[in-house]
Amino acid sequence: MTDALEIWGGVECSHVHIGATVRDQLKETGHFHRIDDLDLISELGIRTLRYPVLWETVESERGRYDWSWTDARLQRIRQLGMRPIAGLLHHGSGPSWSQIVDPDFPEMFARYAALVAHRYPWIDLYTPINEPLTTARISGLYGVWHPHGTSEATCLQLTVAQCRATSLAMKAIRAHAPAARLVQTEDFGRIFSTERLAYQASHENERRWLALDLLAGRVDRRHPFYERLLDAGVAVEHLSHLAVEPCPPDVIGLDYYLTSDRMLDENVDRYPDEQVGGNGIDTYVDSAAVRPVGRHDTGLRQRIDEVWNRYHLPIAVTELHNGSTRDEQVR
């Protein structure tokens, strides 16, 4: 990386379990079978590329490793003069025989990370786990992805497990590649609300920082989520280890979509096309804030400022997109 402004690229590679179904975006998009995509990406002028070196691809059966797909792709990336940011887990639990809720998940994941770094010692940029808090919310609070939890306790347990796994993975990686840097991605969308729901917005706005706070060693007894984490069943020694041996990002990857900023409104009749949810106290709609709130408080620039003011670490915009027509997407 240089001091000059640089445009990065990335290949969407979510691999999630939804009930008995597995959604594999590498295969659904066809990229899994098209190594020539890398040549097209290079022709765009991309020199740094977020790229999957997924645990479930390499070790689909426990203890049996197939590096053929990653060997070919990473070799081609290197030949094209691009620099990969290796992603080892992207919105998933890893191989089918592994789960984030397993007590030994962090150690198992770190062992895989060590194998990656040993095999590809020239890779110096890593996102071991993509968006740990977002994965924890969707998997542990909303119940959409495996393990389909629907409680704050599960969400918080998954967040800590992924942060522990990231910390152990970076330690294992740096044993083989001492200069390896952590590019930690997350969605930091801000929550807006009506006056009635200000308490819920405040809670969610504090929660959005939790994964990075854990990695940065900021979650001690004074942290607003410390007691909630203990109440959720998180072991105090796990929090202590993250606080005593922090693993702060070298680069914060800010993932931002037009719909990342959200608006909570109890006036559900105003949103006939939106799903109605709630928190057990109030019923409300959670919708994109870009229309009701306006551009002065929503937007990428505002979120970059928030992240910088909190952490004072280098920032990269690592995801940026909104579904639309092809012409609008290009524009």
C-alpha positions as CSV (number, residue, x, y, z in Angstrom):
1,M,0.0,0.0,0.0
2,T,1.1,3.6,-0.7
3,D,0.2,7.0,0.5
4,A,-1.6,7.7,-2.8
5,L,-5.3,7.1,-3.2
6,E,-5.8,3.6,-4.5
7,I,-8.9,1.7,-5.8
8,W,-9.2,-1.8,-4.4
9,G,-11.3,-4.6,-5.8
10,G,-12.9,-7.6,-4.2
11,V,-14.7,-10.8,-5.1
12,E,-18.0,-11.5,-3.2
13,C,-17.6,-14.9,-1.5
14,S,-20.2,-15.4,1.2
15,H,-20.6,-19.0,2.2
16,V,-23.5,-19.4,4.5
17,H,-25.7,-22.2,5.9
18,I,-29.4,-21.4,5.9
19,G,-31.2,-24.4,7.4
20,A,-30.2,-27.4,5.3
21,T,-29.2,-25.1,2.4
22,V,-25.7,-23.8,1.7
23,R,-25.4,-20.5,-0.3
24,D,-22.0,-20.3,-2.0
25,Q,-21.6,-17.1,-3.9
26,L,-18.4,-18.1,-5.6
27,K,-20.3,-20.9,-7.3
28,E,-23.5,-19.1,-7.7
29,T,-21.8,-16.2,-9.6
30,G,-19.7,-18.6,-11.6
31,H,-16.4,-17.1,-10.4
32,F,-15.4,-20.4,-8.9
33,H,-15.0,-21.9,-12.4
34,R,-13.7,-18.7,-14.1
35,I,-10.0,-18.0,-13.4
36,D,-10.0,-15.6,-16.3
37,D,-12.0,-13.2,-14.2
38,L,-8.8,-12.3,-12.6
39,D,-7.4,-11.1,-15.9
40,L,-10.4,-8.9,-16.4
41,I,-10.1,-7.5,-12.9
42,S,-6.4,-6.7,-13.5
43,E,-7.3,-4.9,-16.8
44,L,-9.4,-2.5,-14.7
45,G,-6.2,-1.3,-13.0
46,I,-6.9,-3.1,-9.7
47,R,-3.7,-3.8,-7.8
48,T,-5.0,-4.8,-4.4
49,L,-7.8,-7.4,-4.3
50,R,-9.8,-8.8,-1.5
51,Y,-9.8,-12.5,-2.3
52,P,-11.1,-15.7,-0.7
53,V,-8.8,-18.3,0.7
54,L,-11.8,-19.9,2.4
55,W,-11.5,-22.5,5.1
56,E,-14.5,-24.4,3.8
57,T,-13.0,-24.6,0.3
58,V,-9.6,-26.0,1.5
59,E,-10.7,-28.2,4.4
60,S,-14.2,-29.3,3.5
61,E,-13.4,-32.6,5.2
62,R,-11.7,-32.4,8.6
63,G,-7.9,-33.0,8.3
64,R,-8.0,-33.3,4.5
65,Y,-6.7,-30.3,2.6
66,D,-7.2,-29.4,-1.1
67,W,-5.2,-26.4,-2.1
68,S,-5.7,-26.8,-5.8
69,W,-8.2,-24.0,-6.3
70,T,-6.4,-21.4,-4.1
71,D,-3.0,-22.4,-5.5
72,A,-4.1,-21.6,-9.0
73,R,-5.9,-18.4,-8.2
74,L,-3.3,-16.9,-5.9
75,Q,-0.5,-17.8,-8.4
76,R,-2.5,-16.0,-11.2
77,I,-3.1,-13.0,-8.9
78,R,0.6,-12.8,-8.3
79,Q,1.5,-13.2,-12.0
80,L,-0.8,-10.3,-12.8
81,G,0.9,-8.0,-10.3
82,M,-2.0,-7.8,-7.9
83,R,-1.7,-8.0,-4.1
84,P,-4.3,-10.1,-2.4
85,I,-6.0,-9.4,0.9
86,A,-6.7,-13.0,1.9
87,G,-10.1,-13.6,3.4
88,L,-10.3,-16.9,5.4
89,L,-14.0,-16.8,6.5
90,H,-16.7,-14.7,4.9
91,H,-20.1,-14.7,6.6
92,G,-20.1,-18.3,7.6
93,S,-19.1,-20.9,10.3
94,G,-16.4,-22.5,8.2
95,P,-16.5,-26.1,7.0
96,S,-19.7,-28.1,7.7
97,W,-17.9,-29.9,10.6
98,S,-17.1,-26.6,12.4
99,Q,-19.3,-24.0,14.1
100,I,-18.6,-20.6,15.6
101,V,-20.3,-21.8,18.8
102,D,-17.8,-24.6,19.2
103,P,-15.6,-23.9,22.3
104,D,-12.5,-24.7,20.3
105,F,-13.5,-22.7,17.2
106,P,-10.9,-19.9,17.7
107,E,-8.1,-22.5,18.0
108,M,-9.2,-24.5,15.0
109,F,-9.5,-21.4,12.9
110,A,-6.1,-20.2,14.0
111,R,-4.6,-23.6,12.9
112,Y,-6.0,-23.1,9.5
113,A,-4.7,-19.6,9.3
114,A,-1.2,-20.9,10.2
115,L,-1.4,-23.3,7.3
116,V,-2.3,-20.5,4.9
117,A,0.6,-18.3,6.0
118,H,3.0,-21.2,5.8
119,R,1.9,-22.1,2.3
120,Y,1.7,-18.5,1.0
121,P,4.4,-16.6,3.1
122,W,4.4,-13.7,0.5
123,I,0.8,-12.7,1.4
124,D,1.0,-9.8,3.8
125,L,-2.6,-8.5,4.0
126,Y,-5.3,-10.5,5.7
127,T,-9.0,-10.2,6.7
128,P,-9.3,-13.5,8.6
129,I,-13.0,-13.0,9.4
130,N,-15.2,-10.6,7.4
131,E,-17.6,-8.4,9.4
132,P,-17.7,-10.4,12.7
133,L,-20.4,-8.3,14.3
134,T,-22.6,-8.3,11.2
135,T,-22.2,-12.1,11.0
136,A,-23.1,-12.4,14.7
137,R,-26.2,-10.3,14.3
138,I,-27.5,-12.2,11.3
139,S,-26.5,-15.6,12.7
140,G,-27.2,-15.1,16.4
141,L,-29.8,-12.3,16.7
142,Y,-31.9,-12.4,13.6
143,G,-31.7,-16.2,13.1
144,V,-31.2,-16.1,9.4
145,W,-27.8,-18.0,9.1
146,H,-26.5,-20.9,11.1
147,P,-26.7,-21.4,14.1
148,H,-30.0,-19.5,13.7
149,G,-29.9,-17.9,17.1
150,T,-32.5,-15.3,18.1
151,S,-31.0,-13.8,21.3
152,E,-28.6,-11.1,22.3
153,A,-26.7,-13.7,24.3
154,T,-26.0,-15.7,21.2
155,C,-25.1,-12.6,19.2
156,L,-22.6,-11.5,21.8
157,Q,-21.1,-15.0,22.2
158,L,-20.5,-15.2,18.4
159,T,-18.9,-11.8,18.3
160,V,-16.4,-12.6,21.0
161,A,-15.6,-16.0,19.4
162,Q,-14.9,-14.5,16.1
163,C,-12.7,-11.8,17.6
164,R,-10.8,-14.4,19.6
165,A,-10.4,-16.4,16.4
166,T,-9.1,-13.3,14.5
167,S,-6.6,-12.5,17.3
168,L,-5.3,-16.0,17.4
169,A,-5.2,-16.2,13.6
170,M,-3.1,-13.1,13.2
171,K,-0.7,-14.4,15.9
172,A,-0.4,-17.6,13.9
173,I,0.0,-15.9,10.6
174,R,2.7,-13.5,11.9
175,A,4.7,-16.5,13.1
176,H,5.2,-17.2,9.3
177,A,4.8,-13.7,7.9
178,P,5.9,-11.2,10.6
179,A,5.0,-8.2,8.5
180,A,1.4,-9.4,7.9
181,R,-1.2,-6.7,8.4
182,L,-4.8,-7.0,9.6
183,V,-7.4,-5.3,7.4
184,Q,-10.5,-5.7,9.6
185,T,-13.8,-5.1,7.8
186,E,-17.2,-4.2,9.4
187,D,-20.4,-2.3,8.6
188,F,-20.6,0.8,10.8
189,G,-24.0,2.1,9.6
190,R,-25.5,4.5,12.1
191,I,-29.0,4.0,13.6
192,F,-31.4,6.9,13.6
193,S,-34.9,6.8,15.3
194,T,-38.0,8.6,16.4
195,E,-37.8,10.1,19.9
196,R,-39.7,7.1,21.4
197,L,-37.0,4.6,20.1
198,A,-34.0,6.7,21.0
199,Y,-33.0,4.1,23.6
200,Q,-32.9,1.3,21.0
201,A,-30.9,3.5,18.6
202,S,-28.4,4.3,21.3
203,H,-28.0,0.6,22.1
204,E,-27.4,-0.4,18.5
205,N,-25.0,2.5,17.9
206,E,-22.9,1.5,20.8
207,R,-23.0,-2.2,19.7
208,R,-21.8,-1.5,16.2
209,W,-18.3,-0.8,17.6
210,L,-18.1,-3.9,19.7
211,A,-16.0,-6.1,17.4
212,L,-13.3,-3.5,16.8
213,D,-13.4,-2.5,20.5
214,L,-12.7,-6.1,21.4
215,L,-9.8,-6.4,19.0
216,A,-8.4,-3.1,20.0
217,G,-8.3,-4.1,23.7
218,R,-10.9,-1.6,24.8
219,V,-13.5,-3.9,26.4
220,D,-12.7,-3.7,30.1
221,R,-14.9,-3.3,33.1
222,R,-15.7,0.3,32.1
223,H,-17.0,-0.6,28.7
224,P,-20.7,-0.3,28.3
225,F,-21.1,-3.8,27.0
226,Y,-18.8,-5.5,29.5
227,E,-21.6,-6.6,31.9
228,R,-23.8,-7.6,29.1
229,L,-21.1,-9.8,27.7
230,L,-20.7,-11.6,31.1
231,D,-24.5,-11.9,31.4
232,A,-24.5,-13.5,27.9
233,G,-22.2,-16.2,29.2
234,V,-18.9,-14.9,27.8
235,A,-16.0,-16.1,29.9
236,V,-14.2,-13.3,31.8
237,E,-10.9,-14.8,30.8
238,H,-11.7,-14.5,27.2
239,L,-12.4,-10.8,27.6
240,S,-9.3,-10.4,29.7
241,H,-7.1,-12.0,27.1
242,L,-8.4,-9.7,24.4
243,A,-7.9,-6.7,26.6
244,V,-4.3,-7.7,27.7
245,E,-3.2,-8.8,24.3
246,P,-5.0,-6.6,21.8
247,C,-4.9,-7.2,18.1
248,P,-5.9,-3.8,16.6
249,P,-6.4,-3.5,12.9
250,D,-3.6,-2.1,10.8
251,V,-6.3,-0.9,8.5
252,I,-10.0,-0.6,9.3
253,G,-12.1,-1.7,6.4
254,L,-15.3,0.3,6.3
255,D,-18.1,-1.5,4.5
256,Y,-20.8,1.0,3.5
257,Y,-23.9,0.6,1.4
258,L,-26.6,3.2,0.7
259,T,-28.8,1.2,3.0
260,S,-26.3,0.8,5.8
261,D,-27.7,3.7,7.8
262,R,-31.0,2.7,9.4
263,M,-34.1,4.4,10.7
264,L,-36.3,2.9,13.5
265,D,-39.9,4.1,13.6
266,E,-42.8,2.8,15.7
267,N,-45.3,4.3,13.2
268,V,-45.4,1.0,11.2
269,D,-48.4,2.1,9.1
270,R,-46.1,4.5,7.3
271,Y,-44.1,1.5,5.9
272,P,-46.6,-0.9,4.3
273,D,-43.8,-2.6,2.3
274,E,-41.4,-3.0,5.2
275,Q,-41.2,-5.9,7.6
276,V,-42.3,-5.1,11.2
277,G,-40.0,-6.1,14.0
278,G,-39.3,-5.1,17.6
279,N,-37.3,-5.6,20.7
280,G,-39.8,-7.1,23.1
281,I,-40.8,-3.7,24.3
282,D,-41.7,-1.7,21.2
283,T,-42.8,-2.7,17.8
284,Y,-41.2,-0.9,14.9
285,V,-39.9,-0.8,11.4
286,D,-36.2,-0.8,10.6
287,S,-35.8,0.9,7.2
288,A,-33.1,2.6,5.2
289,A,-32.4,6.1,6.7
290,V,-31.3,7.7,3.5
291,R,-34.8,9.0,2.7
292,P,-36.3,10.0,6.1
293,V,-33.1,11.3,7.6
294,G,-31.4,13.0,4.7
295,R,-27.9,13.3,3.3
296,H,-26.5,15.7,5.9
297,D,-26.5,12.9,8.6
298,T,-26.3,9.8,6.5
299,G,-23.6,8.9,4.1
300,L,-20.1,7.5,3.7
301,R,-18.3,10.7,4.7
302,Q,-20.1,10.9,8.0
303,R,-19.3,7.3,8.8
304,I,-15.6,7.7,7.9
305,D,-15.4,10.7,10.2
306,E,-17.0,8.6,13.0
307,V,-14.6,5.7,12.6
308,W,-11.6,8.0,12.4
309,N,-12.6,10.0,15.5
310,R,-13.0,6.8,17.5
311,Y,-9.9,4.8,16.5
312,H,-7.5,7.1,14.7
313,L,-6.3,4.2,12.5
314,P,-5.9,4.1,8.7
315,I,-9.3,3.5,6.9
316,A,-10.1,1.8,3.6
317,V,-13.6,1.6,2.1
318,T,-13.7,-2.1,1.6
319,E,-17.3,-2.6,0.3
320,L,-19.4,0.0,-1.5
321,H,-22.4,-0.8,-3.6
322,N,-26.1,-0.4,-4.1
323,G,-28.3,-2.5,-6.3
324,S,-29.7,-0.6,-9.3
325,T,-29.6,-0.7,-13.1
326,R,-26.3,-1.5,-14.8
327,D,-25.9,2.1,-16.1
328,E,-26.5,3.6,-12.6
329,Q,-24.1,1.2,-11.0
330,V,-21.4,2.2,-13.5
331,R,-22.1,5.9,-13.0
